[in-house]
Amino acid sequence: MEDTRNGAGGRLLLLDEWTKEESEELVLIYLEDYYRTMDDSFLKEALQITKDERLDIQKIMHRAKSRMS
């Protein structure tokens, strides 16, 4: 799954090359976008990544809500 380009080297980063912390940050961004827009596509992406990476969605949702306050 392609996610972004690395600015330094311009190579494509794959989700399986990311650390757990980087994956959590990506989910956090999707959740913040979801809470701002209520666009379900952001929530679906966040949930898929947490499922694939076996992340704690509840913990990340709490962080997203806290950061938005």
Stockholm file with secondary structure:
# STOCKHOLM 1.0

chainA/1-69         MEDTRNGAGGRLLLLDEWTKEESEELVLIYLEDYYRTMDDSFLKEALQITKDERLDIQKIMHRAKSRMS
#=GR chainA/1-69 SS CEEEECTTTCCEEEGGGSCHHHHHHHHHHHHHHHHHHCCHHHHHHHHHHHHHHTCCHHHHHHHHHHHHC
#=GC SS_cons        CEEEECTTTCCEEEGGGSCHHHHHHHHHHHHHHHHHHCCHHHHHHHHHHHHHHTCCHHHHHHHHHHHHC
//
